[in-house]
Amino acid sequence: MITNVSLITVYVNDIDEAKAFYTDKLGFVLKDDITLSPEFRWCTVYQADHPELEIALRIPGPPLDDESADAIRRIVAKGMMPGFGIATADCHKTFEELVAKGVEFIQEPSDRPYGVEAVLRDNSGNWLVLVESKPYTPEDFS
């Protein structure tokens, strides 16, 4: 039986720079950073209160074929690669803290039917959504 999601991949331009961004700016914790071959490095981070979900910071490459890796590199370079959502108890406060650390936001905190949302980019251009959730119903969207 499946119990939970334990690993997601975020494609980045540079693993060292991404590792610094996720740990120094977003406050994630480094779990692994292992070079397995000249073409493959395994680097994972996690949010301190949720070690069961690791984020693999990956350069597009093996085990992807060249065509697939090139396609992902182009999407990352355009800044159009979606990342993941990050929960917060106070979106406005977290937004201010991250801006003070130099994090680039493409959308300031905005009220939505499901809560308050802001959108930031990591240093590779991936979109991350910062969300302060609130209860909602489908009718809240009409």
N, CA and C atoms as a LAMMPS dump frame, in Angstrom:
ITEM: TIMESTEP
0
ITEM: NUMBER OF ATOMS
426
ITEM: BOX BOUNDS ff ff ff
-5.0000000000000000e+02 5.0000000000000000e+02
-5.0000000000000000e+02 5.0000000000000000e+02
-5.0000000000000000e+02 5.0000000000000000e+02
ITEM: ATOMS id mol type element x y z
1 1 1 N 0.843 -1.177 0
2 1 2 C 0 0 0
3 1 3 C 0.894 1.248 0
4 2 1 N 0.541 2.223 -0.81
5 2 2 C 1.263 3.496 -0.85
6 2 3 C 0.894 4.296 0.391
7 3 1 N 1.89 4.872 1.042
8 3 2 C 1.628 5.657 2.249
9 3 3 C 1.79 7.156 2.047
10 4 1 N 2.689 7.578 1.16
11 4 2 C 2.883 9.007 0.92
12 4 3 C 3.866 9.222 -0.227
13 5 1 N 3.902 10.43 -0.724
14 5 2 C 4.919 10.821 -1.693
15 5 3 C 6.201 11.06 -0.9
16 6 1 N 7.316 10.508 -1.369
17 6 2 C 8.551 10.65 -0.61
18 6 3 C 9.656 11.392 -1.358
19 7 1 N 9.504 11.581 -2.682
20 7 2 C 10.562 12.222 -3.451
21 7 3 C 9.967 12.897 -4.675
22 8 1 N 10.377 14.141 -4.903
23 8 2 C 10.045 14.828 -6.145
24 8 3 C 11.346 15.375 -6.722
25 9 1 N 11.364 15.584 -8.022
26 9 2 C 12.549 16.106 -8.697
27 9 3 C 12.292 17.523 -9.155
28 10 1 N 13.27 18.381 -8.924
29 10 2 C 13.264 19.742 -9.452
30 10 3 C 14.529 19.869 -10.291
31 11 1 N 14.355 20.18 -11.572
32 11 2 C 15.504 20.351 -12.452
33 11 3 C 16.076 21.745 -12.276
34 12 1 N 17.39 21.813 -12.143
35 12 2 C 18.083 23.069 -11.872
36 12 3 C 19.245 23.239 -12.849
37 13 1 N 19.763 24.462 -12.903
38 13 2 C 20.898 24.752 -13.787
39 13 3 C 22.231 24.36 -13.168
40 14 1 N 22.333 24.498 -11.85
41 14 2 C 23.581 24.237 -11.143
42 14 3 C 23.232 23.684 -9.763
43 15 1 N 23.691 22.494 -9.452
44 15 2 C 23.307 21.865 -8.183
45 15 3 C 23.854 22.636 -6.991
46 16 1 N 25.096 23.103 -7.044
47 16 2 C 25.643 23.842 -5.901
48 16 3 C 24.86 25.117 -5.63
49 17 1 N 24.538 25.858 -6.689
50 17 2 C 23.762 27.09 -6.511
51 17 3 C 22.352 26.786 -6.018
52 18 1 N 21.725 25.739 -6.542
53 18 2 C 20.377 25.367 -6.101
54 18 3 C 20.397 24.906 -4.649
55 19 1 N 21.386 24.114 -4.286
56 19 2 C 21.511 23.648 -2.9
57 19 3 C 21.618 24.844 -1.955
58 20 1 N 22.422 25.832 -2.308
59 20 2 C 22.561 27.031 -1.475
60 20 3 C 21.24 27.792 -1.398
61 21 1 N 20.528 27.913 -2.512
62 21 2 C 19.25 28.624 -2.514
63 21 3 C 18.243 27.932 -1.601
64 22 1 N 18.078 26.636 -1.783
65 22 2 C 17.069 25.911 -1.009
66 22 3 C 17.413 25.849 0.48
67 23 1 N 18.689 25.754 0.826
68 23 2 C 19.058 25.679 2.246
69 23 3 C 19.195 27.071 2.863
70 24 1 N 19.916 27.969 2.229
71 24 2 C 20.187 29.286 2.82
72 24 3 C 19 30.239 2.743
73 25 1 N 18.285 30.225 1.64
74 25 2 C 17.185 31.187 1.475
75 25 3 C 15.842 30.622 1.91
76 26 1 N 15.55 29.366 1.551
77 26 2 C 14.246 28.792 1.883
78 26 3 C 14.258 28.001 3.188
79 27 1 N 15.44 27.719 3.733
80 27 2 C 15.521 27.041 5.022
81 27 3 C 15.374 25.53 4.974
82 28 1 N 15.532 24.924 3.791
83 28 2 C 15.483 23.475 3.701
84 28 3 C 16.763 22.885 4.295
85 29 1 N 16.752 21.595 4.565
86 29 2 C 17.875 20.888 5.161
87 29 3 C 18.476 19.964 4.104
88 30 1 N 19.798 19.961 4.016
89 30 2 C 20.473 19.057 3.09
90 30 3 C 20.42 17.635 3.639
91 31 1 N 20.013 16.678 2.8
92 31 2 C 20.042 15.267 3.208
93 31 3 C 21.217 14.551 2.564
94 32 1 N 21.245 14.543 1.242
95 32 2 C 22.305 13.835 0.524
96 32 3 C 22.939 14.745 -0.512
97 33 1 N 24.228 14.558 -0.717
98 33 2 C 24.933 15.179 -1.838
99 33 3 C 26.05 14.223 -2.213
100 34 1 N 25.754 13.36 -3.167
101 34 2 C 26.651 12.274 -3.52
102 34 3 C 26.877 12.287 -5.029
103 35 1 N 28.131 12.319 -5.441
104 35 2 C 28.458 12.193 -6.86
105 35 3 C 28.602 10.709 -7.163
106 36 1 N 27.7 10.209 -7.982
107 36 2 C 27.678 8.781 -8.303
108 36 3 C 28.492 8.447 -9.548
109 37 1 N 28.649 9.443 -10.423
110 37 2 C 29.465 9.272 -11.627
111 37 3 C 29.735 10.677 -12.154
112 38 1 N 30.597 10.823 -13.153
113 38 2 C 30.831 12.163 -13.7
114 38 3 C 29.556 12.804 -14.262
115 39 1 N 28.567 11.984 -14.644
116 39 2 C 27.332 12.5 -15.24
117 39 3 C 26.16 12.549 -14.28
118 40 1 N 26.319 12.039 -13.044
119 40 2 C 25.142 11.937 -12.18
120 40 3 C 25.481 12.239 -10.723
121 41 1 N 24.795 13.237 -10.205
122 41 2 C 24.957 13.647 -8.807
123 41 3 C 23.601 13.569 -8.13
124 42 1 N 23.564 12.981 -6.951
125 42 2 C 22.337 12.818 -6.167
126 42 3 C 22.377 13.803 -5.012
127 43 1 N 21.553 14.851 -5.111
128 43 2 C 21.503 15.883 -4.076
129 43 3 C 20.045 16.081 -3.676
130 44 1 N 19.742 15.869 -2.405
131 44 2 C 18.369 16.034 -1.937
132 44 3 C 18.324 16.953 -0.73
133 45 1 N 17.215 17.695 -0.648
134 45 2 C 16.927 18.563 0.488
135 45 3 C 15.516 18.258 0.96
136 46 1 N 15.202 18.685 2.176
137 46 2 C 13.849 18.499 2.691
138 46 3 C 13.517 19.638 3.639
139 47 1 N 12.241 19.834 3.872
140 47 2 C 11.783 20.847 4.816
141 47 3 C 11.909 20.244 6.206
142 48 1 N 12.454 20.993 7.158
143 48 2 C 12.83 20.457 8.471
144 48 3 C 11.709 19.695 9.171
145 49 1 N 10.487 20.168 9.07
146 49 2 C 9.373 19.498 9.747
147 49 3 C 8.794 18.336 8.953
148 50 1 N 9.299 18.114 7.741
149 50 2 C 8.765 17.042 6.888
150 50 3 C 9.885 16.287 6.171
151 51 1 N 10.688 15.554 6.923
152 51 2 C 11.801 14.824 6.291
153 51 3 C 11.337 13.678 5.401
154 52 1 N 10.051 13.334 5.458
155 52 2 C 9.545 12.238 4.632
156 52 3 C 9.406 12.618 3.165
157 53 1 N 9.506 13.92 2.828
158 53 2 C 9.413 14.359 1.436
159 53 3 C 10.711 15.047 1.043
160 54 1 N 11.479 14.368 0.219
161 54 2 C 12.754 14.916 -0.251
162 54 3 C 12.577 15.523 -1.64
163 55 1 N 13.353 16.564 -1.892
164 55 2 C 13.385 17.2 -3.204
165 55 3 C 14.757 16.913 -3.802
166 56 1 N 14.771 16.211 -4.918
167 56 2 C 16.018 15.914 -5.618
168 56 3 C 16.324 17.076 -6.551
169 57 1 N 17.451 17.714 -6.345
170 57 2 C 17.903 18.816 -7.197
171 57 3 C 18.747 18.188 -8.3
172 58 1 N 18.25 18.253 -9.53
173 58 2 C 18.871 17.499 -10.61
174 58 3 C 19.182 18.379 -11.81
175 59 1 N 20.32 18.129 -12.407
176 59 2 C 20.669 18.696 -13.707
177 59 3 C 20.024 17.79 -14.757
178 60 1 N 19.364 18.335 -15.771
179 60 2 C 18.814 17.455 -16.811
180 60 3 C 19.941 16.673 -17.487
181 61 1 N 19.871 15.381 -17.414
182 61 2 C 20.889 14.509 -17.982
183 61 3 C 20.555 13.073 -17.65
184 62 1 N 21.55 12.197 -17.678
185 62 2 C 21.289 10.786 -17.401
186 62 3 C 20.5 10.613 -16.092
187 63 1 N 19.538 9.735 -16.075
188 63 2 C 19.242 8.692 -17.048
189 63 3 C 18.35 9.134 -18.203
190 64 1 N 18.053 10.437 -18.341
191 64 2 C 17.279 10.911 -19.493
192 64 3 C 18.107 10.776 -20.759
193 65 1 N 17.445 10.549 -21.891
194 65 2 C 18.163 10.571 -23.155
195 65 3 C 18.467 12.026 -23.51
196 66 1 N 19.354 12.224 -24.479
197 66 2 C 19.806 13.572 -24.834
198 66 3 C 18.656 14.478 -25.264
199 67 1 N 17.746 13.962 -26.064
200 67 2 C 16.62 14.772 -26.555
201 67 3 C 15.743 15.25 -25.387
202 68 1 N 15.437 14.373 -24.458
203 68 2 C 14.603 14.74 -23.307
204 68 3 C 15.327 15.73 -22.394
205 69 1 N 16.601 15.488 -22.138
206 69 2 C 17.388 16.396 -21.305
207 69 3 C 17.458 17.788 -21.937
208 70 1 N 17.66 17.856 -23.256
209 70 2 C 17.699 19.145 -23.948
210 70 3 C 16.366 19.875 -23.84
211 71 1 N 15.265 19.148 -23.974
212 71 2 C 13.936 19.764 -23.862
213 71 3 C 13.737 20.354 -22.461
214 72 1 N 14.127 19.63 -21.443
215 72 2 C 13.984 20.141 -20.075
216 72 3 C 14.889 21.348 -19.862
217 73 1 N 16.116 21.301 -20.38
218 73 2 C 17.027 22.454 -20.254
219 73 3 C 16.411 23.711 -20.88
220 74 1 N 15.766 23.55 -22.035
221 74 2 C 15.141 24.702 -22.7
222 74 3 C 13.989 25.254 -21.853
223 75 1 N 13.181 24.387 -21.279
224 75 2 C 12.058 24.846 -20.451
225 75 3 C 12.567 25.548 -19.196
226 76 1 N 13.58 24.972 -18.554
227 76 2 C 14.166 25.607 -17.361
228 76 3 C 14.753 26.96 -17.741
229 77 1 N 15.48 27.035 -18.853
230 77 2 C 16.11 28.287 -19.295
231 77 3 C 15.073 29.38 -19.55
232 78 1 N 13.886 28.99 -20.031
233 78 2 C 12.822 29.967 -20.263
234 78 3 C 12.143 30.4 -18.967
235 79 1 N 12.438 29.729 -17.852
236 79 2 C 11.774 30.051 -16.594
237 79 3 C 10.329 29.593 -16.565
238 80 1 N 10.027 28.515 -17.276
239 80 2 C 8.645 28.047 -17.379
240 80 3 C 8.417 26.698 -16.707
241 81 1 N 9.396 26.211 -15.964
242 81 2 C 9.256 24.902 -15.328
243 81 3 C 8.55 25.071 -13.985
244 82 1 N 7.401 24.408 -13.822
245 82 2 C 6.745 24.467 -12.519
246 82 3 C 7.522 23.639 -11.507
247 83 1 N 7.48 24.081 -10.257
248 83 2 C 8.154 23.355 -9.194
249 83 3 C 7.154 22.67 -8.299
250 84 1 N 6.845 23.298 -7.163
251 84 2 C 5.94 22.701 -6.186
252 84 3 C 5.374 23.797 -5.298
253 85 1 N 4.429 23.423 -4.455
254 85 2 C 3.832 24.362 -3.509
255 85 3 C 4.495 24.26 -2.152
256 86 1 N 4.571 25.393 -1.472
257 86 2 C 5.144 25.465 -0.129
258 86 3 C 4.08 26.057 0.791
259 87 1 N 3.77 25.348 1.864
260 87 2 C 2.769 25.829 2.817
261 87 3 C 3.405 26.774 3.83
262 88 1 N 2.63 27.758 4.246
263 88 2 C 3.055 28.687 5.286
264 88 3 C 1.84 29.083 6.11
265 89 1 N 2.076 29.406 7.359
266 89 2 C 0.987 29.854 8.231
267 89 3 C 0.663 31.32 8
268 90 1 N 1.607 32.094 7.443
269 90 2 C 1.417 33.528 7.228
270 90 3 C 2.148 33.927 5.944
271 91 1 N 1.423 33.973 4.854
272 91 2 C 2.031 34.241 3.545
273 91 3 C 2.684 35.621 3.497
274 92 1 N 2.023 36.629 4.042
275 92 2 C 2.587 37.987 3.996
276 92 3 C 3.909 38.059 4.758
277 93 1 N 3.956 37.477 5.944
278 93 2 C 5.179 37.502 6.761
279 93 3 C 6.297 36.723 6.075
280 94 1 N 5.991 35.523 5.57
281 94 2 C 6.998 34.707 4.895
282 94 3 C 7.493 35.406 3.638
283 95 1 N 6.586 36.038 2.903
284 95 2 C 6.963 36.816 1.724
285 95 3 C 8.005 37.87 2.1
286 96 1 N 7.738 38.639 3.152
287 96 2 C 8.664 39.692 3.584
288 96 3 C 10.017 39.106 3.988
289 97 1 N 10.006 37.983 4.707
290 97 2 C 11.255 37.343 5.128
291 97 3 C 12.07 36.875 3.926
292 98 1 N 11.393 36.296 2.941
293 98 2 C 12.107 35.796 1.769
294 98 3 C 12.599 36.924 0.876
295 99 1 N 11.823 37.975 0.732
296 99 2 C 12.279 39.138 -0.034
297 99 3 C 13.546 39.709 0.607
298 100 1 N 13.572 39.769 1.939
299 100 2 C 14.751 40.279 2.652
300 100 3 C 15.983 39.409 2.4
301 101 1 N 15.771 38.137 2.063
302 101 2 C 16.882 37.232 1.752
303 101 3 C 17.241 37.257 0.27
304 102 1 N 16.542 38.083 -0.518
305 102 2 C 16.857 38.214 -1.933
306 102 3 C 16.097 37.282 -2.85
307 103 1 N 15.03 36.649 -2.35
308 103 2 C 14.238 35.758 -3.189
309 103 3 C 13.392 36.587 -4.147
310 104 1 N 13.366 36.186 -5.423
311 104 2 C 12.596 36.88 -6.461
312 104 3 C 11.168 36.347 -6.493
313 105 1 N 10.214 37.239 -6.361
314 105 2 C 8.802 36.879 -6.47
315 105 3 C 8.254 37.406 -7.783
316 106 1 N 7.429 36.604 -8.437
317 106 2 C 6.767 37.058 -9.65
318 106 3 C 5.313 37.413 -9.37
319 107 1 N 4.854 37.097 -8.158
320 107 2 C 3.517 37.515 -7.721
321 107 3 C 3.558 37.734 -6.22
322 108 1 N 3.181 38.93 -5.792
323 108 2 C 3.112 39.232 -4.364
324 108 3 C 1.922 38.499 -3.756
325 109 1 N 1.852 38.411 -2.422
326 109 2 C 0.71 37.727 -1.794
327 109 3 C -0.619 38.294 -2.287
328 110 1 N -1.492 37.39 -2.683
329 110 2 C -2.806 37.756 -3.214
330 110 3 C -3.855 36.837 -2.6
331 111 1 N -5.016 37.411 -2.309
332 111 2 C -6.122 36.618 -1.779
333 111 3 C -6.716 35.767 -2.888
334 112 1 N -6.943 34.522 -2.569
335 112 2 C -7.566 33.56 -3.462
336 112 3 C -8.675 32.854 -2.68
337 113 1 N -9.571 32.167 -3.355
338 113 2 C -10.636 31.461 -2.62
339 113 3 C -10.094 30.419 -1.635
340 114 1 N -8.92 29.884 -1.913
341 114 2 C -8.327 28.828 -1.087
342 114 3 C -7.309 29.348 -0.082
343 115 1 N -7.054 30.672 -0.071
344 115 2 C -6.1 31.237 0.873
345 115 3 C -5.352 32.416 0.29
346 116 1 N -4.152 32.648 0.789
347 116 2 C -3.285 33.715 0.298
348 116 3 C -2.121 33.036 -0.416
349 117 1 N -1.82 33.518 -1.616
350 117 2 C -0.813 32.873 -2.466
351 117 3 C 0.176 33.901 -2.994
352 118 1 N 1.452 33.523 -3.016
353 118 2 C 2.498 34.296 -3.67
354 118 3 C 3.306 33.312 -4.512
355 119 1 N 3.896 33.8 -5.6
356 119 2 C 4.66 32.921 -6.486
357 119 3 C 6.093 33.462 -6.566
358 120 1 N 7.042 32.564 -6.337
359 120 2 C 8.453 32.926 -6.384
360 120 3 C 9.164 32.053 -7.392
361 121 1 N 10.376 32.449 -7.697
362 121 2 C 11.225 31.637 -8.567
363 121 3 C 12.442 31.213 -7.768
364 122 1 N 12.862 29.962 -7.978
365 122 2 C 14.147 29.582 -7.411
366 122 3 C 15.238 30.154 -8.316
367 123 1 N 16.491 29.921 -7.996
368 123 2 C 17.565 30.547 -8.771
369 123 3 C 17.812 29.877 -10.123
370 124 1 N 17.029 28.849 -10.447
371 124 2 C 17.054 28.276 -11.797
372 124 3 C 15.838 28.715 -12.608
373 125 1 N 14.913 29.442 -11.973
374 125 2 C 13.729 29.929 -12.673
375 125 3 C 12.477 29.114 -12.444
376 126 1 N 12.563 28.028 -11.674
377 126 2 C 11.382 27.21 -11.385
378 126 3 C 10.391 27.993 -10.549
379 127 1 N 9.116 27.846 -10.874
380 127 2 C 8.057 28.515 -10.134
381 127 3 C 7.718 27.716 -8.892
382 128 1 N 7.699 28.367 -7.742
383 128 2 C 7.272 27.755 -6.492
384 128 3 C 6.128 28.595 -5.951
385 129 1 N 5.088 27.947 -5.471
386 129 2 C 3.904 28.653 -4.979
387 129 3 C 3.9 28.595 -3.459
388 130 1 N 3.873 29.75 -2.835
389 130 2 C 3.813 29.884 -1.381
390 130 3 C 2.358 30.104 -1.011
391 131 1 N 1.784 29.204 -0.193
392 131 2 C 0.347 29.263 0.065
393 131 3 C 0.04 29.204 1.563
394 132 1 N -0.772 30.147 1.997
395 132 2 C -1.398 30.124 3.324
396 132 3 C -2.836 29.667 3.069
397 133 1 N -3.096 28.403 3.346
398 133 2 C -4.394 27.812 3.007
399 133 3 C -5.489 28.23 3.975
400 134 1 N -6.718 28.214 3.454
401 134 2 C -7.903 28.398 4.29
402 134 3 C -8.972 27.446 3.771
403 135 1 N -9.946 27.103 4.603
404 135 2 C -11.015 26.22 4.125
405 135 3 C -11.78 26.867 2.976
406 136 1 N -12.219 26.031 2.043
407 136 2 C -12.988 26.537 0.9
408 136 3 C -13.942 25.461 0.424
409 137 1 N -14.867 25.879 -0.398
410 137 2 C -15.8 24.964 -1.053
411 137 3 C -15.775 25.273 -2.535
412 138 1 N -16.274 24.384 -3.381
413 138 2 C -16.311 24.671 -4.823
414 138 3 C -17.08 25.962 -5.127
415 139 1 N -18.07 26.301 -4.32
416 139 2 C -18.846 27.509 -4.556
417 139 3 C -18.008 28.789 -4.401
418 140 1 N -16.905 28.701 -3.652
419 140 2 C -16.031 29.87 -3.47
420 140 3 C -15.384 30.312 -4.771
421 141 1 N -15.41 29.45 -5.781
422 141 2 C -14.755 29.761 -7.051
423 141 3 C -15.699 30.312 -8.106
424 142 1 N -17.004 30.474 -7.767
425 142 2 C -17.931 30.96 -8.781
426 142 3 C -18.067 32.467 -8.763
